[in-house]
Amino acid sequence: MQEAENVFKLMAEAMSQCRGAALVTVISAAGSTPRECGAEMVVYEDGSSAGTVGGGILEKLAIDAARKALKEGTSRKVSFDLTPKGIGMECVGRVELFIDVHATELKLLVVGAGHVGLKVAEAAALAGIPYTVADDRDEFANKTRFPHAMRILVERPDKAVKLAGVDKKTYVVIVTRCHMLDKECLAAAMKTPAPYIGLIASKNKAPSVFKFLNFKGLHPEKDKRVYAPIGLNCGGKSPGAIAISVLAEILAVHHGRDGRHMRLV
């Protein structure tokens, strides 16, 4: 009972933190099997786990199946023959598992931990969107300023993009402290599968950034994932107002909306 309570507690924590995780449960056990029906484990996106459904090769296969389910965002049943001809075990039994996926729809990588980056992170937390923050200044990128961050990367922006594990669910927000860092970060982000890459810039600055990257063989002006200047045209110049327009744009892009008013008259 205590083991099950611990697994459920970990799942609840993962969900409250918007951290992708899967609950793996033995739903059928026939013949000689290492665990009984009801045995559970939680598997995270990075492959770490807690609890057990049998250990050994069975558990490795269960973790692999859970990570695949998390990546694809779909729950499923999987079964394994615990025989020498099946998965190479001597138990002579059969186990069926249910993988219950709780994956995040989207997450943010906020590159730049200054005033705007901080407000973008706060807006993301309010919207229930998990985020990673990156900045090469540890006096800015730390848990005190970003208590809800999944990860904090104290690295140069371009390196942080590579270390963050950007995937097709990662929306990248570039709000660094200088133009050169913006350029390096945008170049790195364009080489990832990110569906959205937003760059804080004026209408004059954005073309100069694009021109610089053109000389490096990159064409952000032709990449539909690149949004520069970042955010919807809502007005307001404060960090908080900019952050709201950025989050509104991200949600509109993610849900395929146009960001218009919804009023009836």
N, C-alpha and C positions, 0 to 999 in steps of 0.2 A: 504493500500500500504506500509506504513512504517513497519508494522508487517512482511509482506512478505520479504521486503528488509533486515530486521534484521535477519530473518531465513536464507536467502541465504548467508548473510555475515558470519554467524556462520558456515554454511556448508563449505564455502570457506576457512575459517580459519582452520577448522578441517582437510580438505584435504591438506592444505599447511603444516600442522604440522604432517601429516601422522597419524592422530587420527581417529580411527574407529567411524563412525557416520552414521545414517540413516535419510533420509528426508522422512517424512510421510505426504502424501497429501490426502485430501478428494477428490476422483474422481467421486463419485456418492452419491447423497443424496436424498432419496425419503421419502415423508411423513413429519412428524414432527421430525426435527433433530436439535441438538444444534449448528451446524456450517454448513455453505454452502460449495458448491464445491469450491475447490481452497484453503481452509484453510490448513495451514501447520504447522508442528512442526519438530524440529530436536531432535533426541534421540541419546545419546552417549552410549558406551558399558557398562558404569557403571550404567546406568538407569537414569541419570540426563537428563533433557530436557529443551527446550526453545520453545516458541510458544504454540499453542493449537489447538486441533482438536475437542474440545467439553467439556473437563473437566470431572470430576467425574469418574464413572466406565468405561465409554467408553475410556477415556484417559489412564486409568490404563491398560486396555486390549491392547490398541494401543502400549503403551510403552513395555509391555511384548512381544507382537508380534514382535516389532522392535528389541528388544534385542535378541530374538531367531533368527531372520533373520541375525543379525550381527554375532552371534555365528556360524551360518551355512554358512555365506558368500554368501547368495543368496537373490536377490530382489524378491518381491512377492506381490500379491493382497490378501487382507483379507476383509471380510465383517462381519457386526454385525447387528442383528435384535434388534432394540431398543424397545423391548416390555417386559412385565413382564415375558413372557415365554422364551424370548431370553436371554438378559443379565440383565434383572431385572429393566429396565427403563420404564417410563410411556409415553415416547415420541410418541410411535407407528409409528416408521419410520425405515428406513434401510440405513446404511452407508457403503460405500465401500472405502477402503483405498489402496493406493499404497505405498509400503515401498521400497524406493530406497537406496540400501546398498552401502556404500563406506567404505569397511573394509580393513585393512592392511593385506597383505599376510604373513608377518613375522615381528617380532620385537625382539630386543635384550635386555637382562638383562646383563649388564656389572658389574661384581662384582669385585671391586678393582678400585680405582680412581687415581692410580699412573700414571707413565709415559706411560706405555703400555695401560692402561685403557683409558687414555685421547685420545691417538691416535686411538684406536679402535672406540671410540665414534665419533671422527672427521671423520673417514672413513665411519662410518654408516650414519652420517648426509649427507655426500657427495653423498652417494648412495641412499639417500631418505628413509632410514630405521629408523623408530622410535626406541628410546632406553630409558631404565631406567638405572640409575647408582646407585651403592650402595657401601658405605664404612663407617666404623665407625669413620672416622676422618672428621669433618666438615670443616676443613681447606683445605681438598682435594675435598670432595663431596659438591659442591655448584654451584649456578647458574652462578657465574663469570667464573668458569672453564668449566662448561658444560651448555652453554646457550640454547642448543637445546634439552636438556633432557626432556622427558615427565614427569618423576618423578625423584626425588633424595631422596634416602633412607639413612639416617645417622644411620646405624645399623650394628651390627656384621653380617658378610657374611651369616652365616647359617640362622639367623633370617630374614635377608633381603630377602632370597629366599622364605621363607614362606609368607612374607608380600607382595611380588611383584605380587602375583596372576599369577604365571607361568602357562601357558596353552600350548596346542599343537602347537601354533604359536610362542612360545617364545624360542628363541635360547639363551642359557646361555653361557657366556664367563667368565671364572674364572681366574682372574689375580690379586690375592691379594698379600699382601706384605710378607707373610710367609707360610711355609709348613703346619703348624697346621690349619691355617685359610682355606687353600686350601682343606685340608682333610675334615674339617667340612662342607665347602660349597659344595663339590662334593657329600658328603653323603646326604645332604639336597636336592640337585638338582636331584639326582637319584630317589627320591621319588615323583617327579613331572612328568607330562606328556610331558615335554620338548622334542622336537624331536632331539635336538642337545645340547650336554654339552661338551664344550671345556675347557681344563685345560692347562695352560701354565706350561711346565715342560721339563726338559731334558730327554734324553733316560734313564738316571740313576735314576732320581727322580720319574718318572712315576711308575715304578714297586714298589718302596718303598711306594708310596701313595696307590697303589692297595693292597699291602700286609697288610697295616694298616687297610684298610676298610674290608678286608677279615675277620679279627678278629671280626668285628662288624656285620658279616653276609651279607655284601654287596660284589658284585663281578663285579666291573667296567670293568675288563678285558673281561667279557662275555657280557657286555651291549653295543650293537652296536651304541648307541647314544653317547657314551663317546669317545671323541677324545683327546688323550694325547700321545705325545706332540701335542699341538694345531697348526693348520695352515698347509698350503701346503709347500712343500719343495722348496721354491723359493730362498733361500739364503738371506743373510742380517740379521744383529743382532740389528739394531737400533729399538727403539719403533715404529717408522713409518713403517719400513720394516716389522716388525712382524705384525703390524695391517693390512697391506695390504694382507699378506698371510692368516691371520685369516678371513678377510672379503671375500677373494676369496674362501676359503674353505666353509664358510657358504653359499655363493651363489651357489657353486657347489652342496652341499648337498641338499639345498632347491629345486633346479631345476633338481636334479637327473643327474648331469653331472659328468664327470670324471676329469675335471680340466686339460686336455691335451691341447697341442697347437692346433690351428685351421688352421695352414698354409696349403696350397695346395701342396707345393713342399718342 
